[in-house]
Amino acid sequence: MIAGHGGNIAEAAAKMGLTPSGIMDMSSNTNPLGPMPGMLEHLKNSMDCAVNLPEADAGSTTRAFADLHGMDPAKVLAAGGTTQFIYSLPRILSSGKALVLGPTYADYADACAMNKMPFARGFTEPGDSFKHDLPDMVKAAKDSQLVFLCNPNNPTGDLYSRDKIQWTAGKCPGTVFVVDESYLPFVRDYADYSLAKAGMDNVIVLSSFSKIFKVPGLRIGFAISPPRLKEKLEAFQLPWSVGSLAQKAVQFALDNREDALAYIAKTAEYTARERKAMEDRAARADGLTAFPGATPFVLFRLPEGLDSQIVWQKMLEKRLLIRNCSNFQGLGPAYVRISLKDPQSNARAADLLASLANDFMEKESA
């Protein structure tokens, strides 16, 4: 569904009578360090590519992405964002039912609903940072043809090791696991967690280019798939789905491979450091819980009785746009999510959230 996502800064700005530049958008999950140095300048100088059609199958872009990460290009497909794959997979595997492991990104369930694929939701409790018990996951997955797993997960931030996902998928050979690794490059030593090179016959890995390189307006993502599933995905690929500038961005990353990989590593270090700082600041507030994780955003549980819509509004009044998580199935009005930006904005957001929580607790105890 189109509604219900974070990052709608234009609507928030209009509500406040401001321009989008007057608000710090901490609801959208992209690289807090900004675009890779040099990429935007390269794209500005490449605007003449817009007068011609892009490469129909984005074949050279697929090969560039594979070379950037040391993958087999024969297993990779490109599309206009990982969202295209998310919505096509239930259509491809429509004869069974799906399992959405949550609380998680809404589009997995929305994609199933749009394609009339029956699905079940597997929810967890806040304990152990919302992680699923693996035997329970296996039991539920064996009854499903398709399983959506976000790793690390949006919005909870929890991360599974590669071994645990491999073990789970190995126990369910008749089930296709879609492992969305869109936020994995934000994790230190991310390649150690990725299943992109695991070579499992029933695992499709989704990888976002635009989040880590902070060019979400270009819309480009990749699927790494075993041959039998890649063939099915290719049958639903649209021609020219990856625009010319998006293809130029991927090629730029490959042409500057060492810089690109160093930029990813720098981002992961920054994410870990700033995430810890935000968690520590929030810990000073009574009743406010910051869930540990490995993502460029932090999920918070508010003090009991404090509604996320109220917090969202008060933060917006201070020109900080955060994510109200009330429409995440399995969370509800007690949760908000804050995406990392520059250190000053991170500290300001954490301090303001802690202040709102403390004020509420003081009023409750009065």
C-alpha positions in Angstrom: 0.0 0.0 0.0 1.2 3.5 -0.7 0.1 5.0 2.6 1.6 4.2 5.9 5.3 4.6 5.2 7.8 6.9 7.0 9.6 9.7 5.2 6.6 11.8 4.2 8.4 15.0 5.0 6.4 17.1 2.4 3.1 16.3 4.3 4.7 17.0 7.7 6.2 20.3 6.4 2.8 21.4 5.0 1.2 20.6 8.4 3.7 23.0 10.1 3.6 25.7 7.4 7.2 25.0 6.6 9.3 23.9 3.7 10.8 20.4 3.9 14.2 21.9 4.4 13.0 23.4 7.7 12.5 20.0 9.2 15.1 17.3 10.1 13.7 14.1 8.7 14.5 11.4 11.2 11.7 9.1 10.0 13.4 7.9 6.8 16.1 5.2 7.0 19.0 6.2 4.7 22.7 6.7 5.3 23.2 9.4 8.0 26.5 10.4 6.4 24.8 11.4 3.2 25.5 10.2 -0.4 28.9 8.6 -1.2 31.3 11.5 -1.9 31.4 12.4 -5.5 28.3 10.5 -6.5 25.9 13.4 -6.7 28.4 15.5 -8.7 28.9 12.6 -11.1 25.1 12.3 -11.5 24.8 16.0 -12.2 27.4 15.7 -14.9 25.5 12.7 -16.4 22.1 14.3 -16.9 22.4 14.0 -20.7 21.7 10.2 -20.3 18.1 11.2 -19.7 17.4 11.8 -23.4 17.8 8.1 -24.2 16.1 5.0 -22.9 18.1 3.1 -20.2 19.4 -0.3 -20.8 16.3 -2.5 -20.9 17.4 -5.3 -18.7 20.0 -3.3 -16.7 22.4 -6.0 -17.5 25.6 -4.0 -17.1 24.2 -2.5 -13.9 23.6 -6.0 -12.5 27.2 -7.0 -13.4 28.5 -3.8 -11.8 26.7 -4.5 -8.6 27.9 -8.1 -8.6 31.5 -7.0 -9.2 31.3 -4.4 -6.5 30.4 -7.0 -3.9 32.3 -10.0 -5.4 29.2 -12.0 -6.4 28.3 -14.2 -9.3 26.4 -11.9 -11.7 24.5 -14.9 -13.1 22.6 -14.9 -9.8 21.7 -11.2 -9.7 18.7 -9.2 -10.9 18.1 -5.5 -10.8 14.8 -3.6 -10.4 13.5 -0.2 -9.5 14.0 -0.8 -5.8 13.7 -4.0 -3.7 10.0 -3.1 -3.5 9.5 -4.4 -7.0 10.7 -7.8 -6.0 8.7 -7.8 -2.8 5.5 -7.2 -4.8 6.3 -9.7 -7.6 7.3 -12.6 -5.4 3.7 -13.4 -4.1 2.5 -13.4 -7.7 5.2 -15.8 -8.8 4.6 -18.2 -5.9 0.9 -17.7 -5.6 -0.1 -21.4 -5.2 0.7 -21.6 -1.5 0.6 -19.3 1.5 3.1 -16.9 3.0 4.6 -16.2 6.5 5.6 -12.7 7.5 7.9 -12.7 10.5 7.2 -9.5 12.4 6.7 -7.0 13.7 8.2 -5.8 10.5 8.0 -3.7 7.3 4.4 -3.5 6.2 5.0 -4.1 2.5 5.6 -7.8 2.9 2.0 -8.3 4.0 0.7 -5.7 1.6 2.3 -7.5 -1.3 0.7 -10.7 -0.3 -2.7 -9.0 0.1 -2.4 -7.3 -3.3 -1.7 -10.5 -5.0 -4.4 -12.4 -3.1 -1.8 -14.8 -1.5 -3.0 -16.0 2.0 -0.5 -15.1 4.7 0.0 -15.5 8.4 1.9 -13.2 10.7 4.5 -14.5 13.1 4.8 -12.0 15.9 7.2 -11.9 18.8 7.2 -10.1 22.2 9.6 -7.3 23.1 11.8 -9.8 25.1 15.1 -10.5 23.5 14.6 -7.6 21.1 11.7 -9.2 19.3 13.8 -12.1 18.0 12.0 -15.3 16.9 12.6 -18.7 18.5 14.2 -20.7 15.7 12.3 -24.0 16.3 9.0 -22.1 16.3 10.1 -20.3 13.1 10.8 -23.7 11.4 7.5 -25.1 12.5 5.6 -22.2 11.0 7.7 -22.0 7.9 7.2 -25.6 7.0 3.5 -24.9 6.4 4.3 -21.9 4.1 5.6 -21.6 0.5 7.1 -18.2 1.1 8.7 -16.6 4.2 9.6 -12.9 4.5 12.4 -12.2 6.9 14.0 -8.7 7.3 17.6 -9.0 8.6 18.4 -6.7 10.3 14.7 -6.0 10.9 12.8 -2.8 10.4 11.6 -1.4 12.8 13.0 -3.4 15.7 16.7 -3.5 14.6 17.3 -7.1 15.6 19.9 -9.1 13.7 20.2 -12.9 13.1 23.5 -14.5 12.3 24.0 -16.2 8.9 24.3 -19.6 10.5 20.9 -19.3 12.2 19.1 -18.3 9.0 20.9 -21.1 7.1 19.9 -23.6 9.7 16.2 -22.5 9.6 16.1 -22.5 5.8 17.8 -25.8 5.6 15.1 -27.4 7.8 12.5 -26.2 5.3 13.7 -27.1 1.8 10.2 -26.7 0.3 9.9 -23.2 1.5 11.3 -20.1 -0.2 12.9 -17.7 2.2 13.1 -14.0 1.1 15.8 -12.4 3.3 15.7 -8.7 3.0 19.2 -7.4 3.7 18.5 -3.7 2.9 20.0 -2.5 6.2 22.8 -5.1 6.4 25.5 -2.8 5.0 25.0 -0.6 8.0 26.4 -3.4 10.2 30.1 -3.9 11.0 31.5 -6.8 8.9 28.2 -7.1 7.2 29.5 -9.7 4.7 29.8 -12.1 7.6 26.0 -12.0 8.1 24.9 -12.0 4.5 23.4 -15.0 2.7 24.1 -13.5 -0.7 26.9 -16.0 -1.3 25.6 -18.8 0.8 24.3 -20.7 -2.3 21.1 -22.0 -0.8 18.6 -23.3 -3.3 15.6 -21.9 -1.4 16.9 -18.4 -0.3 16.4 -15.1 -2.2 18.4 -12.2 -0.8 17.2 -8.6 -1.4 19.8 -5.8 -1.3 19.1 -2.1 -1.5 21.6 0.1 -3.2 19.8 3.4 -2.5 19.7 3.1 1.3 23.4 2.7 2.0 24.4 5.2 -0.7 21.6 7.6 0.2 20.0 8.0 -3.3 16.5 6.7 -2.5 15.0 8.9 -5.2 16.8 6.9 -7.9 15.0 3.6 -6.9 17.3 0.7 -7.4 17.6 -2.6 -5.7 18.9 -6.1 -6.4 17.8 -9.7 -5.8 20.4 -12.5 -5.5 18.7 -15.8 -6.3 19.4 -19.4 -7.1 18.9 -20.3 -10.7 15.5 -22.0 -10.5 14.0 -19.0 -8.7 15.9 -16.4 -10.7 14.2 -17.8 -13.8 10.8 -17.3 -12.3 11.7 -13.7 -11.2 13.0 -12.8 -14.6 9.6 -13.8 -16.1 8.0 -10.9 -14.2 10.8 -8.3 -14.8 9.6 -5.1 -16.5 11.8 -3.6 -19.3 13.5 -0.3 -18.4 12.6 -0.6 -14.8 16.0 0.9 -13.7 16.4 4.4 -14.8 19.5 5.8 -16.5 20.7 7.8 -13.6 20.3 4.9 -11.2 22.4 2.8 -13.5 25.0 5.5 -13.6 25.1 5.6 -9.8 25.9 1.9 -9.6 28.6 2.1 -12.2 30.1 5.0 -10.3 30.3 2.9 -7.2 32.1 0.1 -9.1 34.5 2.5 -10.8 35.4 3.8 -7.4 35.2 0.4 -5.7 37.8 1.0 -2.9 36.2 4.3 -2.0 32.7 2.8 -2.0 33.7 -0.1 0.3 35.5 2.3 2.6 32.4 4.5 2.7 30.3 1.5 3.6 32.7 0.5 6.4 32.8 4.1 7.7 29.0 4.2 7.7 28.9 1.0 9.8 31.3 2.4 12.4 29.3 5.7 12.6 26.0 3.8 12.9 27.3 1.7 15.8 28.8 4.7 17.6 25.8 7.0 17.2 23.3 4.3 17.9 25.0 3.6 21.2 25.1 7.3 22.1 21.3 7.6 21.4 20.5 4.5 23.5 22.6 5.9 26.4 20.9 9.3 26.3 17.5 7.7 26.3 18.4 5.4 29.2 18.3 8.5 31.5 14.5 8.7 31.1 12.2 6.8 33.3 9.9 4.3 31.5 11.6 4.8 28.1 13.1 1.7 26.5 15.6 1.8 23.6 15.8 -1.6 21.9 19.4 -2.7 21.1 20.0 -3.5 17.4 22.3 -3.0 14.4 20.5 -0.6 12.2 20.7 3.2 11.4 17.5 3.7 13.5 16.4 3.0 17.0 13.1 1.6 18.2 11.7 3.1 21.4 8.9 1.9 23.7 7.3 4.8 25.4 6.3 4.9 29.1 2.9 3.1 29.6 0.1 5.5 28.8 2.1 7.9 26.6 0.8 7.8 23.1 3.1 7.7 20.1 1.0 10.2 18.1 1.4 12.8 20.9 5.1 12.3 20.9 5.2 12.5 17.1 3.4 15.8 17.2 5.5 17.3 20.0 8.7 16.3 18.2 7.4 17.8 14.9 6.7 21.1 16.7 10.4 21.1 17.4 11.0 20.5 13.7 12.1 16.9 14.2 10.1 14.3 12.1 10.2 10.8 13.6 8.3 7.6 12.8 5.1 6.9 14.7 5.0 3.1 14.8 1.4 2.7 15.7 0.6 1.2 12.3 3.2 -1.5 12.5 1.3 -4.7 13.2 2.5 -6.1 16.5 3.6 -2.8 17.9 0.9 -0.2 18.3 0.7 3.2 19.9 3.5 2.7 22.5 6.4 2.8 20.0 8.3 5.3 18.0 11.4 4.9 15.7 14.2 7.5 15.3 16.6 7.3 12.4 20.2 8.5 12.9 21.4 11.7 11.3 24.2 14.0 12.3 25.5 13.8 15.9 23.9 17.1 16.9 20.4 16.1 15.6 20.8 12.6 17.2 21.6 14.1 20.6 18.8 16.6 20.3 16.2 14.0 19.3 17.2 11.6 22.1 17.2 14.4 24.7 13.8 15.7 23.6 12.3 12.2 23.7 13.8 11.6 27.1 12.4 14.9 28.3 8.9 14.1 27.0 9.0 10.7 28.8 10.3 12.3 32.1 7.6 15.0 32.0 4.9 12.4 31.4 6.2 10.2 34.3 6.3 13.2 36.6 2.7 14.1 35.8 1.6 10.5 36.3 3.2 10.2 39.7 2.0 13.6 40.9 
